[in-house]
Every structure is written in C-alpha cells, then in structure tokens.
C-alpha cells in the first residue's frame, strides 16, 4: 500500500541573523509534525530559489532538538532579493511547487517580508499557484511596523548584550579617563541604540529620529558631542560614552555622504552601513575641532553590531519565538495567507501584508522611534547635552566657555543653535 503523501511546509530565513531564529524553526517544526505536515528547511533564504531549485533538509524533532537555545540559524540566511526580476519570482514559485511545498514560513525583517509577500502574490496572480505564506518578523533593529510596544524578536537579547557591553565601556572610560564613540546597529531607526543607551545610562545617545526626516549634518553631530564633552569637563568628568545609531549615516546630507567615500549597497539597495567609515570621519573631525578649542580628550571608536546578532537568545526571546513558530503554523492551517504573525496581549494577531506596506513605494514601512513618547523623553532628560533650558543660564554657559579658548559670546555663536527650542527632538 502506497504511503500517504503529506503536505509540505517550507521554512526559510532571510536578512541578518537575530537571536531567536532557531526558536521559531524549532516550534514551527514540532507543530507541523503534530499537524501531519512535512517540514522542510530551505537553506539560505531565497538564494537557491531564485535559481529555480530548493536546497533543503527534512526537519525532524531530532534535527531541531534544543536548537532554540542556540544563536544563529541552522538554515543559514542570505539577503538574496527575488523581486529584482519577474524571472526570479517565477523561479521561486516553480522551485517551491516542484518540491511540493504548499505552505511557506519566512523568518526575517522588512526585506524578507517584502520578498515573501511578492513571491506569494506572484504565485497567485501570475501563475495561479496556491502557496500559502506567513511571515515571522525578526530584527534586532526593532523597526518593523508592529503595533506600539510590541518588539520584534531578537531585539531584547541584542539590547541586553549591548547594554552589558556599553556598561563595560563606561567603566573603562572612567578608569582610563577617555571617551568612547559607540556606533550601534539600526539601519533606519534608533530603537536599538536608544534601548542600549538608556539601559546602560550612556552619557548621550543620538538617533536619526531627532532630525524628524531632515538631512543630518555631520557638523551638528560633532557640535552636540563636543558640547557634551565640555559639559562633562565642567562636572570634573573627562570621560563618557556616546551611543550613536547607524541610521544617522543613512540620513546624512548628500554633501556629507561624499566625505565617506564609495559606499557599497546590498541586493535590496541598502547602504552596507557596517562597511562605512563613519566613526573614522567623526573621530578625525572631532579630534581636530577639540584641539582647536584647546581641549585635550582621547576619543576611542567602537562599533557594536555583529556580536549582538548571534548571541544565544534571552528567556524572553526563547519564549517569544516558540510562541510565534507555533502560531505561524496554526494560522496557515486555518486557511490564513499573506500575513505577518504578531502576538498582541495574549492573542495571535496576523497583520495582512498589504497593511504593512507603504502605498506609494510598495515596500514595508519602517517603525521609527516616537520622540514624543514618555519613553524617549525620559531618555533625553537624563542625557548630558546642551538643551533649550541652558540658553538663559549665563553663569553655566560661562563655565562651559571657560573650558575652551572661546569667549562666552563666541561659545554661544558656536553652540547656541543647539539650545534653540526647535532643536529639542519633541
């Protein structure tokens, strides 16, 4: 008697690694097996699918046992963009169909969500192929457009490790009497930088949202940081840690971007921020301008990124991802399709792909930090930086100027714009 052919569930991972990926793979596999599906792990996201074939592994309970405790991805990951051509989309659909995969779980960030949505739509509208698709959102950047207060998995683990590392840098800065310039991951939004900066009580944290969509000028960033260094000197503290979101680089004014040299882009058109020498440029300019002000401070640059992505997940992300994986399978088997799985309160709430897309660009929207929130205002309150309330304190400004070779009037001409009401981020 012939064996009963089971329906197949494909699972793939796209984009950068994030703590908790293996937890989703684990729970989705176990739930699929219990529901009579055959789970198939697809290696390296859409990399082989766009070439027209599936590079896969049959997932079993033995294969996924205990992987939820590990960082990284047992299915690896890739940034291959299938939406670059209709041929690539067609190859993906053909490869999945020929492999007998009728259900697809994608795990990734905004680019992977867009790719999965595009493949599903192309299958249905252009080829008449039924492939049910659901996306499990992950990114340490925490910038997918989920409802307020709901984090993407991986963020909490990255924030925890990032916080511990910055706390170590703070102790080093205090012991050796120098400053750290820390660049934290976050391609467009400042959630991770702000979370790390606030939790570690960094001296100052700068995120792109402060500029409210306006181009960021390097000189403004320098002036904020130099003014903070001067304020700390007045306190008798010639040391500190400044955390900057790499999304600042993405939003630099065109004329300042040229100073960074030739910048590569990935398959989705995004700047390869980790390869940009932003900290080099920033440190070089700050060294020069601090010296011109008569200030001797040692600056040390440190990028905080890759070490956060494959950290073993914290308890929150283990629990969170195991719930998300099970929910994704249940959603598909209830007839669901073309949605992103979220947990809101204690309920599973799928969000249709089209509700997360920008109607103009057709791309997934990005959730930015709300600088009007109490969360951000609290962070800003405890930062050491020039603020509008300092503008009328002549005695304080005189003390700051005295730490430089500027007169009080020259100090106000140089840094006064940082104290204007419109300079406040909220």
Secondary structure, DSSP 8 states (H G I E B T S, - for coil): -------EEEEEEBSS--TTHHHHHHHHHHHHHHTT-EEEEETTTTTTGGGT---EEE--HHHHTTGGGSSS-TT--B---GGG-HHHHHHHHHHHHHTTEEEEEEEESHHHHHHHHHHHHHHHHTT----EEEEEEB-TT--B---TT---BTHHHHHHHHHHHHHHHHHHHHHHT-EEEEEE--SS--HHHHHHHHHHT-SEEE-GGGGTTS-B-HHHHHHHHHHHHHHHHHTT---EEEEEETHHHHTB-HHHHGGG----B-TTS-B-GGG--HHHHHHHHHHHHHHHTT----EEEEEESHHHHTS---HHHHHHHHHHHHHHHHHHHTT--SEEEEEETTEEEEEEGGGGB-TTT-SB-B----TTSHHHHHHHHTS-S--GGGTT-HHHHHHHHHTTTS-HHHHHHHHGGGGSGGGS--
